[in-house]
Amino acid sequence: MSARISNRIVNSVIYSIAVLWLIPLIWVIYMAFRPKELALSPKFTFDFTLANFVNVWQGAPFSVYYLNTIIIVLGVLAVQIFTVTLAAYAFARLQFWGKSIFFTLFLMQIMIPNDVLIFPNYSILKELSLLDTRTGIMIPYFASAFGVFLLRQFFKTIPVELEEAAKVEGLSKWAILWKIYFPLGKSAYISFALVSISYHWNNFLWPLIVTNSVEKRPLTVGLSLFAQSSETGAQWSEVTAATLLVSAPLLIGFFFFQKQFISSFMQSGIK
Amino acid sequence: MLSAKFWRDNSFAWLLLLPSLVFLILFTFYPIGKTVILSLQQSDLAAREPIFIGLDNYKSLIGDSIFWKVMTNNFWFAIGTIPTSIALALAMAVFANKALRGKGFVRTAFFYPNVIPMIAIANVWLFIYTPQYGLLSRAMKYVEKGDLNWLGNPDLVMWALIVMIVWREAGYFMIFYLAGLQNVSPDLYEAADIDGARPWLVFRKITFPLLMPTTLFVMIVALTNSFKLVDHLFIMTKGGPDNASSLLLYYIYEQAFAFWDLGKASTLTIVMIVLLLIISAVQFFWMDKKVHYE
């Protein structure tokens, strides 16, 4: 009896915290659809408008930012899938000289993430004349130790007999990699893709440093400039609308594919 | 003499590693080496050509009061965010794992901040913390407390940012606990149930000890994050007021890209790398131990 009551109390505490956690999101949505002139009014009303979104889209080059972000996110992912697959296969299935040395070298990238090396990487980008280019934003992430470890774990679970059968059929090593391992790794690739996409969609500091022209900027940098250019409270509605525009794709994706997102992020920690 | 067979056996593997290695060397190893060298030089707007000065950059860092301020901030930031977010994450996971109605809702509510850009989160929380018109100020007016300038007050700003980071991180850590809980054998709970153990006792004697490896892992991630999370400072405080909210990575950014003191920025980067290596060393030490347990 008392256990049931205490259970109920604990459950309601958990629900209340969950609701508390949603307040910032609810508030952003409320503000983004609220008429500008009511932005600072403390009274709750049901007034609804899309004008803020129209203003944002026309007031700053968000379509350019969107396109840049999509190019960067997909570009990084495409190259990563290629580099990661090759290295993961080598670590999972091949015996070679220097394996443990190379493995340690890969591990270093996880210990010292690129975020920390902003300054030296900036000067390297300068030497390569890649400043203010989308390639410059993408290139430090073309190798992903995390992806290598994730895929390696997965490749190890594929039965070796499959590969041996393919060898008997006369398939080359290269063909075995792309015709057997690659298609079988689908679920691991989806996990990796979700983590990679959300990382690069949300990445800010590195693109901020690399870019200085509108044509190359991703959404996060564009949003920060937009927010800083509108300091008065009257522009809250537009800044919240812009914030929502930038966050919406992943947020909507997350609400629909909650389980996949959570299990992908879970695997990202398991490495 | 290495035989032809040696090369044939190894070259395919090396070729497979090559594309990754090129980028790893270019953007992880070469920059680290470069930074070490630059940290031994004076290279700022006063020095046209970098001058070798040995450990002087490190010595002057010891006398730099802002550096110590930033390190202290980072320390309090870690102390403020890590235990709270871990405790919350654990509580959440324990309940979201039970056959509780609406557990999908609880998970979603907790995790969603992790799919929003930090820069967007900063915008939202800036409006929450704005004096007079902000959400928090409006709420405080209801309870008739005075209004506070959360981000403008050196004594409050760190607290305000800690609350925001806990809000973001707790859900991320929750998923690792959810994974950990799936590995706890249900037999243990059944046995405890037969013995009539109370929930709190079950948690203390079974759940918590079995989740210890997860807790250690999450602590390492949280510690690393406490050095990496700085995007919000660009929008919310710029490290201010009076450096009260600046963190190590933000300080590096300022030295490198606002003051162009490349020697100092490199020295700070080395400090950061050493800290991260220490954190990783602890992690490996722990992983070693864990392997022995299994």
Interface residues (C-beta under 8 A of the other chain):
Chain A: A3 S6 N7 V10 N11 I14 Y15 I17 A18 V19 W21 L22 I23 P24 L25 W27 V28 M31 L40 P42 F82 T83 V84 L86 A87 Y89 A90 L94 Q95 F96 W97 G98 K99 F102 L105 F106 M108 Q109 I110 M111 I112 P113 N114 D115 V116 L117 I118 F119 P120 N121 Y122 S123 I124 I139 P140 F142 A143 S144 A145 V148 K173 S198 W201 N202 F204 L205 L208 I209 L219 T220 L223 S224 A227 Q228 G233 W236 V239 T240 A242 T243 V246 S247 L250 L251 G253 F254 F255 Q258 F261 I262 F265 M266 G269 I270
Chain B: F6 D9 N10 F12 A13 W14 L16 L17 P19 S20 L21 V22 F23 L24 L26 F27 T28 F29 Y30 P31 I32 K34 T35 L38 L88 A91 M92 F95 A96 L100 G102 G104 F105 V106 R107 T108 A109 F110 F111 Y112 P113 N114 V115 I116 P117 M118 I119 A120 I121 N123 V124 W125 L126 F127 I128 T130 Y133 L135 R138 W167 G171 Y172 I175 F176 L178 A179 R198 P199 F217 V221 T224 F227 K228 V230 D231 F234 I235 L249 I252 Y253 A256 F257 L262 A265 S266 T269 M272 I273 L276 L277 S280
